[in-house]
Amino acid sequence: MRKKSELPTKTCPACDRPFSWRKKWERDWDCVIYCSERCRRSAKVASK
């Protein structure tokens, strides 16, 4: 088992905060862009 400090991280383009790997993103980690549903929605609105 990995320590939390060893988990991969990314930076959310909507809020510019770092977020780390979660179990629910296990299969889709390469496709995960935003840290939360709120950031995903706000990015979608901003691009319109």
mmCIF file as Biopython writes it, N, C-alpha, C and O atoms, coordinates in Angstrom:
data_model
#
loop_
_atom_site.group_PDB
_atom_site.id
_atom_site.type_symbol
_atom_site.label_atom_id
_atom_site.label_alt_id
_atom_site.label_comp_id
_atom_site.label_asym_id
_atom_site.label_entity_id
_atom_site.label_seq_id
_atom_site.pdbx_PDB_ins_code
_atom_site.Cartn_x
_atom_site.Cartn_y
_atom_site.Cartn_z
_atom_site.occupancy
_atom_site.B_iso_or_equiv
_atom_site.auth_seq_id
_atom_site.auth_asym_id
_atom_site.pdbx_PDB_model_num
ATOM 1   N N  . MET A ? 1  ? 0.844   -1.179 0.000   1.0 0.0 1  A 1 
ATOM 2   C CA . MET A ? 1  ? 0.000   0.000  0.000   1.0 0.0 1  A 1 
ATOM 3   C C  . MET A ? 1  ? 0.892   1.246  0.000   1.0 0.0 1  A 1 
ATOM 4   O O  . MET A ? 1  ? 1.916   1.299  0.682   1.0 0.0 1  A 1 
ATOM 5   N N  . ARG A ? 2  ? 0.481   2.230  -0.771  1.0 0.0 2  A 1 
ATOM 6   C CA . ARG A ? 2  ? 1.231   3.485  -0.873  1.0 0.0 2  A 1 
ATOM 7   C C  . ARG A ? 2  ? 0.847   4.441  0.245   1.0 0.0 2  A 1 
ATOM 8   O O  . ARG A ? 2  ? -0.274  4.419  0.753   1.0 0.0 2  A 1 
ATOM 9   N N  . LYS A ? 3  ? 1.806   5.279  0.613   1.0 0.0 3  A 1 
ATOM 10  C CA . LYS A ? 3  ? 1.503   6.358  1.541   1.0 0.0 3  A 1 
ATOM 11  C C  . LYS A ? 3  ? 0.842   7.482  0.747   1.0 0.0 3  A 1 
ATOM 12  O O  . LYS A ? 3  ? 1.069   7.610  -0.456  1.0 0.0 3  A 1 
ATOM 13  N N  . LYS A ? 4  ? 0.040   8.283  1.406   1.0 0.0 4  A 1 
ATOM 14  C CA . LYS A ? 4  ? -0.632  9.385  0.715   1.0 0.0 4  A 1 
ATOM 15  C C  . LYS A ? 4  ? 0.360   10.350 0.084   1.0 0.0 4  A 1 
ATOM 16  O O  . LYS A ? 4  ? 0.092   10.918 -0.975  1.0 0.0 4  A 1 
ATOM 17  N N  . SER A ? 5  ? 1.500   10.535 0.728   1.0 0.0 5  A 1 
ATOM 18  C CA . SER A ? 5  ? 2.500   11.461 0.188   1.0 0.0 5  A 1 
ATOM 19  C C  . SER A ? 5  ? 3.139   10.940 -1.087  1.0 0.0 5  A 1 
ATOM 20  O O  . SER A ? 5  ? 3.750   11.712 -1.826  1.0 0.0 5  A 1 
ATOM 21  N N  . GLU A ? 6  ? 3.011   9.647  -1.362  1.0 0.0 6  A 1 
ATOM 22  C CA . GLU A ? 6  ? 3.610   9.047  -2.552  1.0 0.0 6  A 1 
ATOM 23  C C  . GLU A ? 6  ? 2.646   8.962  -3.731  1.0 0.0 6  A 1 
ATOM 24  O O  . GLU A ? 6  ? 3.039   8.544  -4.820  1.0 0.0 6  A 1 
ATOM 25  N N  . LEU A ? 7  ? 1.392   9.351  -3.526  1.0 0.0 7  A 1 
ATOM 26  C CA . LEU A ? 7  ? 0.405   9.259  -4.600  1.0 0.0 7  A 1 
ATOM 27  C C  . LEU A ? 7  ? 0.679   10.324 -5.664  1.0 0.0 7  A 1 
ATOM 28  O O  . LEU A ? 7  ? 1.163   11.409 -5.341  1.0 0.0 7  A 1 
ATOM 29  N N  . PRO A ? 8  ? 0.373   10.024 -6.929  1.0 0.0 8  A 1 
ATOM 30  C CA . PRO A ? 8  ? 0.579   11.015 -7.981  1.0 0.0 8  A 1 
ATOM 31  C C  . PRO A ? 8  ? -0.350  12.213 -7.808  1.0 0.0 8  A 1 
ATOM 32  O O  . PRO A ? 8  ? -1.453  12.080 -7.277  1.0 0.0 8  A 1 
ATOM 33  N N  . THR A ? 9  ? 0.092   13.366 -8.252  1.0 0.0 9  A 1 
ATOM 34  C CA . THR A ? 9  ? -0.714  14.578 -8.136  1.0 0.0 9  A 1 
ATOM 35  C C  . THR A ? 9  ? -0.808  15.276 -9.489  1.0 0.0 9  A 1 
ATOM 36  O O  . THR A ? 9  ? 0.013   15.056 -10.380 1.0 0.0 9  A 1 
ATOM 37  N N  . LYS A ? 10 ? -1.813  16.111 -9.620  1.0 0.0 10 A 1 
ATOM 38  C CA . LYS A ? 10 ? -2.009  16.973 -10.781 1.0 0.0 10 A 1 
ATOM 39  C C  . LYS A ? 10 ? -2.462  18.330 -10.283 1.0 0.0 10 A 1 
ATOM 40  O O  . LYS A ? 10 ? -2.839  18.472 -9.119  1.0 0.0 10 A 1 
ATOM 41  N N  . THR A ? 11 ? -2.430  19.329 -11.149 1.0 0.0 11 A 1 
ATOM 42  C CA . THR A ? 11 ? -2.930  20.657 -10.803 1.0 0.0 11 A 1 
ATOM 43  C C  . THR A ? 11 ? -4.192  20.919 -11.609 1.0 0.0 11 A 1 
ATOM 44  O O  . THR A ? 11 ? -4.210  20.743 -12.828 1.0 0.0 11 A 1 
ATOM 45  N N  . CYS A ? 12 ? -5.226  21.333 -10.935 1.0 0.0 12 A 1 
ATOM 46  C CA . CYS A ? 12 ? -6.504  21.611 -11.585 1.0 0.0 12 A 1 
ATOM 47  C C  . CYS A ? 12 ? -6.397  22.909 -12.391 1.0 0.0 12 A 1 
ATOM 48  O O  . CYS A ? 12 ? -5.984  23.926 -11.833 1.0 0.0 12 A 1 
ATOM 49  N N  . PRO A ? 13 ? -6.751  22.916 -13.674 1.0 0.0 13 A 1 
ATOM 50  C CA . PRO A ? 13 ? -6.649  24.124 -14.480 1.0 0.0 13 A 1 
ATOM 51  C C  . PRO A ? 13 ? -7.709  25.178 -14.125 1.0 0.0 13 A 1 
ATOM 52  O O  . PRO A ? 13 ? -7.544  26.350 -14.464 1.0 0.0 13 A 1 
ATOM 53  N N  . ALA A ? 14 ? -8.783  24.779 -13.454 1.0 0.0 14 A 1 
ATOM 54  C CA . ALA A ? 14 ? -9.839  25.724 -13.095 1.0 0.0 14 A 1 
ATOM 55  C C  . ALA A ? 14 ? -9.510  26.504 -11.827 1.0 0.0 14 A 1 
ATOM 56  O O  . ALA A ? 14 ? -9.724  27.715 -11.769 1.0 0.0 14 A 1 
ATOM 57  N N  . CYS A ? 15 ? -8.988  25.815 -10.807 1.0 0.0 15 A 1 
ATOM 58  C CA . CYS A ? 15 ? -8.730  26.480 -9.524  1.0 0.0 15 A 1 
ATOM 59  C C  . CYS A ? 15 ? -7.237  26.578 -9.208  1.0 0.0 15 A 1 
ATOM 60  O O  . CYS A ? 15 ? -6.862  27.189 -8.208  1.0 0.0 15 A 1 
ATOM 61  N N  . ASP A ? 16 ? -6.396  25.996 -10.030 1.0 0.0 16 A 1 
ATOM 62  C CA . ASP A ? 16 ? -4.933  26.018 -9.844  1.0 0.0 16 A 1 
ATOM 63  C C  . ASP A ? 16 ? -4.476  25.418 -8.513  1.0 0.0 16 A 1 
ATOM 64  O O  . ASP A ? 16 ? -3.443  25.815 -7.974  1.0 0.0 16 A 1 
ATOM 65  N N  . ARG A ? 17 ? -5.224  24.490 -8.000  1.0 0.0 17 A 1 
ATOM 66  C CA . ARG A ? 17 ? -4.831  23.803 -6.763  1.0 0.0 17 A 1 
ATOM 67  C C  . ARG A ? 17 ? -4.393  22.385 -7.106  1.0 0.0 17 A 1 
ATOM 68  O O  . ARG A ? 17 ? -4.910  21.775 -8.043  1.0 0.0 17 A 1 
ATOM 69  N N  . PRO A ? 18 ? -3.451  21.873 -6.352  1.0 0.0 18 A 1 
ATOM 70  C CA . PRO A ? 18 ? -3.035  20.493 -6.593  1.0 0.0 18 A 1 
ATOM 71  C C  . PRO A ? 18 ? -4.057  19.514 -6.019  1.0 0.0 18 A 1 
ATOM 72  O O  . PRO A ? 18 ? -4.682  19.790 -4.995  1.0 0.0 18 A 1 
ATOM 73  N N  . PHE A ? 19 ? -4.219  18.390 -6.673  1.0 0.0 19 A 1 
ATOM 74  C CA . PHE A ? 19 ? -5.059  17.323 -6.138  1.0 0.0 19 A 1 
ATOM 75  C C  . PHE A ? 19 ? -4.362  16.002 -6.392  1.0 0.0 19 A 1 
ATOM 76  O O  . PHE A ? 19 ? -3.568  15.869 -7.324  1.0 0.0 19 A 1 
ATOM 77  N N  . SER A ? 20 ? -4.666  15.040 -5.561  1.0 0.0 20 A 1 
ATOM 78  C CA . SER A ? 20 ? -3.959  13.767 -5.648  1.0 0.0 20 A 1 
ATOM 79  C C  . SER A ? 20 ? -4.892  12.646 -6.087  1.0 0.0 20 A 1 
ATOM 80  O O  . SER A ? 20 ? -6.115  12.783 -6.095  1.0 0.0 20 A 1 
ATOM 81  N N  . TRP A ? 21 ? -4.283  11.568 -6.439  1.0 0.0 21 A 1 
ATOM 82  C CA . TRP A ? 21 ? -4.954  10.374 -6.927  1.0 0.0 21 A 1 
ATOM 83  C C  . TRP A ? 21 ? -5.968  9.869  -5.911  1.0 0.0 21 A 1 
ATOM 84  O O  . TRP A ? 21 ? -5.711  9.878  -4.707  1.0 0.0 21 A 1 
ATOM 85  N N  . ARG A ? 22 ? -7.117  9.430  -6.402  1.0 0.0 22 A 1 
ATOM 86  C CA . ARG A ? 22 ? -8.140  8.827  -5.552  1.0 0.0 22 A 1 
ATOM 87  C C  . ARG A ? 22 ? -8.501  7.459  -6.111  1.0 0.0 22 A 1 
ATOM 88  O O  . ARG A ? 22 ? -8.372  7.191  -7.306  1.0 0.0 22 A 1 
ATOM 89  N N  . LYS A ? 23 ? -8.949  6.618  -5.218  1.0 0.0 23 A 1 
ATOM 90  C CA . LYS A ? 23 ? -9.307  5.252  -5.594  1.0 0.0 23 A 1 
ATOM 91  C C  . LYS A ? 23 ? -10.364 5.240  -6.703  1.0 0.0 23 A 1 
ATOM 92  O O  . LYS A ? 23 ? -10.307 4.398  -7.599  1.0 0.0 23 A 1 
ATOM 93  N N  . LYS A ? 24 ? -11.323 6.162  -6.649  1.0 0.0 24 A 1 
ATOM 94  C CA . LYS A ? 24 ? -12.387 6.173  -7.657  1.0 0.0 24 A 1 
ATOM 95  C C  . LYS A ? 24 ? -11.877 6.559  -9.044  1.0 0.0 24 A 1 
ATOM 96  O O  . LYS A ? 24 ? -12.559 6.319  -10.041 1.0 0.0 24 A 1 
ATOM 97  N N  . TRP A ? 25 ? -10.673 7.159  -9.120  1.0 0.0 25 A 1 
ATOM 98  C CA . TRP A ? 25 ? -10.079 7.524  -10.405 1.0 0.0 25 A 1 
ATOM 99  C C  . TRP A ? 25 ? -9.060  6.484  -10.862 1.0 0.0 25 A 1 
ATOM 100 O O  . TRP A ? 25 ? -8.293  6.735  -11.792 1.0 0.0 25 A 1 
ATOM 101 N N  . GLU A ? 26 ? -9.047  5.348  -10.232 1.0 0.0 26 A 1 
ATOM 102 C CA . GLU A ? 26 ? -8.038  4.315  -10.485 1.0 0.0 26 A 1 
ATOM 103 C C  . GLU A ? 26 ? -7.920  3.980  -11.973 1.0 0.0 26 A 1 
ATOM 104 O O  . GLU A ? 26 ? -6.808  3.897  -12.496 1.0 0.0 26 A 1 
ATOM 105 N N  . ARG A ? 27 ? -9.042  3.786  -12.658 1.0 0.0 27 A 1 
ATOM 106 C CA . ARG A ? 27 ? -9.011  3.390  -14.072 1.0 0.0 27 A 1 
ATOM 107 C C  . ARG A ? 27 ? -8.875  4.574  -15.017 1.0 0.0 27 A 1 
ATOM 108 O O  . ARG A ? 27 ? -8.429  4.410  -16.153 1.0 0.0 27 A 1 
ATOM 109 N N  . ASP A ? 28 ? -9.259  5.779  -14.559 1.0 0.0 28 A 1 
ATOM 110 C CA . ASP A ? 28 ? -9.319  6.939  -15.438 1.0 0.0 28 A 1 
ATOM 111 C C  . ASP A ? 28 ? -8.330  8.039  -15.084 1.0 0.0 28 A 1 
ATOM 112 O O  . ASP A ? 28 ? -8.511  9.176  -15.520 1.0 0.0 28 A 1 
ATOM 113 N N  . TRP A ? 29 ? -7.307  7.749  -14.320 1.0 0.0 29 A 1 
ATOM 114 C CA . TRP A ? 29 ? -6.401  8.804  -13.839 1.0 0.0 29 A 1 
ATOM 115 C C  . TRP A ? 29 ? -5.820  9.626  -14.975 1.0 0.0 29 A 1 
ATOM 116 O O  . TRP A ? 29 ? -5.664  10.838 -14.828 1.0 0.0 29 A 1 
ATOM 117 N N  . ASP A ? 30 ? -5.495  9.010  -16.102 1.0 0.0 30 A 1 
ATOM 118 C CA . ASP A ? 30 ? -4.935  9.756  -17.234 1.0 0.0 30 A 1 
ATOM 119 C C  . ASP A ? 30 ? -5.946  10.737 -17.832 1.0 0.0 30 A 1 
ATOM 120 O O  . ASP A ? 30 ? -5.554  11.752 -18.409 1.0 0.0 30 A 1 
ATOM 121 N N  . CYS A ? 31 ? -7.235  10.445 -17.700 1.0 0.0 31 A 1 
ATOM 122 C CA . CYS A ? 31 ? -8.279  11.305 -18.258 1.0 0.0 31 A 1 
ATOM 123 C C  . CYS A ? 31 ? -8.779  12.355 -17.267 1.0 0.0 31 A 1 
ATOM 124 O O  . CYS A ? 31 ? -9.498  13.275 -17.657 1.0 0.0 31 A 1 
ATOM 125 N N  . VAL A ? 32 ? -8.414  12.232 -16.009 1.0 0.0 32 A 1 
ATOM 126 C CA . VAL A ? 32 ? -8.878  13.183 -14.994 1.0 0.0 32 A 1 
ATOM 127 C C  . VAL A ? 32 ? -8.161  14.510 -15.195 1.0 0.0 32 A 1 
ATOM 128 O O  . VAL A ? 32 ? -6.931  14.561 -15.231 1.0 0.0 32 A 1 
ATOM 129 N N  . ILE A ? 33 ? -8.931  15.578 -15.324 1.0 0.0 33 A 1 
ATOM 130 C CA . ILE A ? 33 ? -8.368  16.917 -15.552 1.0 0.0 33 A 1 
ATOM 131 C C  . ILE A ? 33 ? -8.680  17.826 -14.374 1.0 0.0 33 A 1 
ATOM 132 O O  . ILE A ? 33 ? -7.811  18.566 -13.913 1.0 0.0 33 A 1 
ATOM 133 N N  . TYR A ? 34 ? -9.911  17.776 -13.885 1.0 0.0 34 A 1 
ATOM 134 C CA . TYR A ? 34 ? -10.355 18.690 -12.844 1.0 0.0 34 A 1 
ATOM 135 C C  . TYR A ? 34 ? -10.450 17.978 -11.494 1.0 0.0 34 A 1 
ATOM 136 O O  . TYR A ? 34 ? -10.677 16.770 -11.428 1.0 0.0 34 A 1 
ATOM 137 N N  . CYS A ? 35 ? -10.272 18.745 -10.429 1.0 0.0 35 A 1 
ATOM 138 C CA . CYS A ? 35 ? -10.284 18.168 -9.082  1.0 0.0 35 A 1 
ATOM 139 C C  . CYS A ? 35 ? -11.684 17.856 -8.597  1.0 0.0 35 A 1 
ATOM 140 O O  . CYS A ? 35 ? -11.864 16.984 -7.746  1.0 0.0 35 A 1 
ATOM 141 N N  . SER A ? 36 ? -12.674 18.548 -9.122  1.0 0.0 36 A 1 
ATOM 142 C CA . SER A ? 36 ? -14.036 18.357 -8.615  1.0 0.0 36 A 1 
ATOM 143 C C  . SER A ? 36 ? -15.045 18.611 -9.724  1.0 0.0 36 A 1 
ATOM 144 O O  . SER A ? 36 ? -14.724 19.145 -10.785 1.0 0.0 36 A 1 
ATOM 145 N N  . GLU A ? 37 ? -16.262 18.213 -9.438  1.0 0.0 37 A 1 
ATOM 146 C CA . GLU A ? 37 ? -17.368 18.459 -10.365 1.0 0.0 37 A 1 
ATOM 147 C C  . GLU A ? 37 ? -17.598 19.958 -10.527 1.0 0.0 37 A 1 
ATOM 148 O O  . GLU A ? 37 ? -17.907 20.428 -11.622 1.0 0.0 37 A 1 
ATOM 149 N N  . ARG A ? 38 ? -17.447 20.703 -9.444  1.0 0.0 38 A 1 
ATOM 150 C CA . ARG A ? 38 ? -17.613 22.156 -9.495  1.0 0.0 38 A 1 
ATOM 151 C C  . ARG A ? 38 ? -16.613 22.780 -10.459 1.0 0.0 38 A 1 
ATOM 152 O O  . ARG A ? 38 ? -16.993 23.635 -11.259 1.0 0.0 38 A 1 
ATOM 153 N N  . CYS A ? 39 ? -15.359 22.381 -10.408 1.0 0.0 39 A 1 
ATOM 154 C CA . CYS A ? 39 ? -14.344 22.927 -11.311 1.0 0.0 39 A 1 
ATOM 155 C C  . CYS A ? 39 ? -14.631 22.532 -12.753 1.0 0.0 39 A 1 
ATOM 156 O O  . CYS A ? 39 ? -14.458 23.337 -13.668 1.0 0.0 39 A 1 
ATOM 157 N N  . ARG A ? 40 ? -15.064 21.304 -12.954 1.0 0.0 40 A 1 
ATOM 158 C CA . ARG A ? 40 ? -15.395 20.852 -14.304 1.0 0.0 40 A 1 
ATOM 159 C C  . ARG A ? 40 ? -16.519 21.696 -14.889 1.0 0.0 40 A 1 
ATOM 160 O O  . ARG A ? 40 ? -16.451 22.111 -16.046 1.0 0.0 40 A 1 
ATOM 161 N N  . ARG A ? 41 ? -17.575 21.955 -14.072 1.0 0.0 41 A 1 
ATOM 162 C CA . ARG A ? 41 ? -18.691 22.768 -14.536 1.0 0.0 41 A 1 
ATOM 163 C C  . ARG A ? 41 ? -18.269 24.215 -14.780 1.0 0.0 41 A 1 
ATOM 164 O O  . ARG A ? 41 ? -18.684 24.814 -15.771 1.0 0.0 41 A 1 
ATOM 165 N N  . SER A ? 42 ? -17.466 24.775 -13.910 1.0 0.0 42 A 1 
ATOM 166 C CA . SER A ? 42 ? -17.055 26.175 -14.077 1.0 0.0 42 A 1 
ATOM 167 C C  . SER A ? 42 ? -16.169 26.342 -15.306 1.0 0.0 42 A 1 
ATOM 168 O O  . SER A ? 42 ? -16.232 27.379 -15.966 1.0 0.0 42 A 1 
ATOM 169 N N  . ALA A ? 43 ? -15.360 25.367 -15.621 1.0 0.0 43 A 1 
ATOM 170 C CA . ALA A ? 43 ? -14.522 25.432 -16.818 1.0 0.0 43 A 1 
ATOM 171 C C  . ALA A ? 43 ? -15.378 25.349 -18.074 1.0 0.0 43 A 1 
ATOM 172 O O  . ALA A ? 43 ? -15.101 26.008 -19.076 1.0 0.0 43 A 1 
ATOM 173 N N  . LYS A ? 44 ? -16.426 24.527 -18.003 1.0 0.0 44 A 1 
ATOM 174 C CA . LYS A ? 44 ? -17.332 24.375 -19.135 1.0 0.0 44 A 1 
ATOM 175 C C  . LYS A ? 44 ? -18.069 25.688 -19.409 1.0 0.0 44 A 1 
ATOM 176 O O  . LYS A ? 44 ? -18.216 26.081 -20.567 1.0 0.0 44 A 1 
ATOM 177 N N  . VAL A ? 45 ? -18.532 26.369 -18.360 1.0 0.0 45 A 1 
ATOM 178 C CA . VAL A ? 45 ? -19.236 27.640 -18.492 1.0 0.0 45 A 1 
ATOM 179 C C  . VAL A ? 45 ? -18.287 28.722 -19.000 1.0 0.0 45 A 1 
ATOM 180 O O  . VAL A ? 45 ? -18.675 29.544 -19.830 1.0 0.0 45 A 1 
ATOM 181 N N  . ALA A ? 46 ? -17.059 28.731 -18.514 1.0 0.0 46 A 1 
ATOM 182 C CA . ALA A ? 46 ? -16.074 29.744 -18.901 1.0 0.0 46 A 1 
ATOM 183 C C  . ALA A ? 46 ? -15.685 29.627 -20.364 1.0 0.0 46 A 1 
ATOM 184 O O  . ALA A ? 46 ? -15.359 30.630 -20.999 1.0 0.0 46 A 1 
ATOM 185 N N  . SER A ? 47 ? -15.715 28.406 -20.910 1.0 0.0 47 A 1 
ATOM 186 C CA . SER A ? 47 ? -15.306 28.216 -22.299 1.0 0.0 47 A 1 
ATOM 187 C C  . SER A ? 47 ? -16.382 28.632 -23.285 1.0 0.0 47 A 1 
ATOM 188 O O  . SER A ? 47 ? -16.096 28.816 -24.469 1.0 0.0 47 A 1 
ATOM 189 N N  . LYS A ? 48 ? -17.650 28.789 -22.806 1.0 0.0 48 A 1 
ATOM 190 C CA . LYS A ? 48 ? -18.746 29.186 -23.712 1.0 0.0 48 A 1 
ATOM 191 C C  . LYS A ? 48 ? -18.695 30.660 -24.014 1.0 0.0 48 A 1 
ATOM 192 O O  . LYS A ? 48 ? -19.536 31.167 -24.756 1.0 0.0 48 A 1 
#
